[in-house]
Amino acid sequence: MQRIGFIGIGLMGSHMARHLLEAGHTLTVWNRTKDKAAALVSAGAQWAESPKLVAESADVVLTMVTDSKASEEVICGPAGVLEGARDGLILIDMGSIAPEMSRSIAGRAGERGVHMLDAPVTGNPKVAEAGKLGIMIGGPQEVFDACLPIFEVLAAKIVHVGEKNGMGTTLKLINNLILGVAIEAVSEAMVLSAKAGIDPQKVIDITSVGGARTGAMETRGPRMIKRDFSPGFSTDNMYKDLSSAIDLAAEFGVSLPATTISWDILRSAKARGLGKMDSCCVMTVLEELAQTRVSGAEKS
Ligand SMILES: NC(=O)c1ccc[n+]([C@@H]2O[C@H](COP(=O)([O-])OP(=O)(O)OC[C@H]3O[C@@H](n4cnc5c(N)ncnc54)[C@H](OP(=O)(O)O)[C@@H]3O)[C@@H](O)[C@H]2O)c1
């Protein structure tokens, strides 16, 4: 068993940290909002007053925070992980951040003798709770091999993308552009079916078989009908990921027309104050454009 540090006890991190604790690791945690770590501390985790102190008490530190800026702050900022790091510490950054930031953090970590993996995940809070995430990892083979038992506690699918840092976060953007476009497509289908007088449940039923089958419909369709936009994967986070995917595409001279439209609808949802809601709330933007309503009552 290892001494593991976990930073970022959010919707995803709370479940991931719990699995590591239940697997028997010694766990030290920090979260910007302390209250969110209370359940883990009651279950046996140690609380540390800063990411620096987490690093001082761990052999492997996992970070699971929102975006590039947040990862940089908790790792490289004042009282961050690198300030408490010693030679040989392993840092696994599991947030969905821009690949160039993964590389930049890995470079700064390397100067302190810290080995880093970028290891973003696929799934959602329920999948994290079930310990069945997908994890895609960029970084040196020997560091990946050393961390494999940790990944196995959290995931059903583990993909070592390549030895260069930023490879994991690059694949994550590619994965999420599919999800973002699929949720937009599902929203369009729901709104058109409402306008055409078709019960949206029948859209879910028929697309559960055949070529239009998509995880976006399976996971978001029922929520759209119930108008349950409580956050699973937020509009803000999806917007962040599609923004990074579009930046990446610009770097490689690739056009992403469908991604760009989905990103623009997300921006419109954000402008309506829906940034913290689940990204499937883009359906409401399309409802407004079509002057229709899919069904159900607002979840209070
Ligand atoms: N939710 C999903 O379905 C899903 C699926 C795959 C990947 N992801 C990715 O996983 C990561 C975490 O997502 P989540 O859904 O768990 O989000 P979340 O519930 O909003 O949690 C975000 C975490 O980051 C922390 N944080 C944000 N800004 C910070 C800062 N400047 N300094 C320190 N801590 C900061 C938050 O602290 P506070 O508690 O203080 O706010 C919280 O612990 C994101 O990169 C997301 O894209 C999410």
The ligand as an ORCA input file, in Angstrom:
! r2SCAN-3c Opt
* xyz 0 1
  N     -18.003     15.470    -14.156
  C     -17.712     14.660    -15.182
  O     -18.591     13.962    -15.714
  C     -16.298     14.567    -15.696
  C     -15.976     13.477    -16.526
  C     -14.681     13.363    -17.000
  C     -13.733     14.328    -16.677
  N     -14.067     15.397    -15.913
  C     -13.027     16.399    -15.601
  O     -12.617     16.190    -14.255
  C     -12.191     17.438    -13.700
  C     -12.983     17.692    -12.409
  O     -14.352     17.765    -12.778
  P     -15.566     17.660    -11.730
  O     -16.765     17.314    -12.523
  O     -15.164     16.839    -10.556
  O     -15.687     19.199    -11.339
  P     -16.123     19.891     -9.961
  O     -17.098     19.060     -9.223
  O     -16.470     21.279    -10.344
  O     -14.766     19.894     -9.120
  C     -13.703     20.726     -9.463
  C     -12.646     20.653     -8.390
  O     -11.589     21.573     -8.734
  C     -11.376     22.430     -7.635
  N     -10.893     23.731     -8.116
  C     -11.392     24.471     -9.127
  N     -10.654     25.586     -9.299
  C      -9.673     25.542     -8.365
  C      -8.591     26.397     -8.045
  N      -8.372     27.518     -8.737
  N      -7.775     26.047     -7.040
  C      -7.996     24.896     -6.349
  N      -8.986     24.038     -6.594
  C      -9.821     24.355     -7.621
  C     -12.724     22.527     -6.952
  O     -12.590     23.037     -5.645
  P     -13.879     23.613     -4.867
  O     -14.565     22.423     -4.289
  O     -13.302     24.523     -3.866
  O     -14.718     24.338     -5.886
  C     -13.154     21.064     -7.015
  O     -12.483     20.294     -6.051
  C     -12.420     18.520    -14.773
  O     -11.217     18.739    -15.463
  C     -13.457     17.859    -15.684
  O     -13.381     18.365    -16.999
  C     -15.327     15.535    -15.376
*
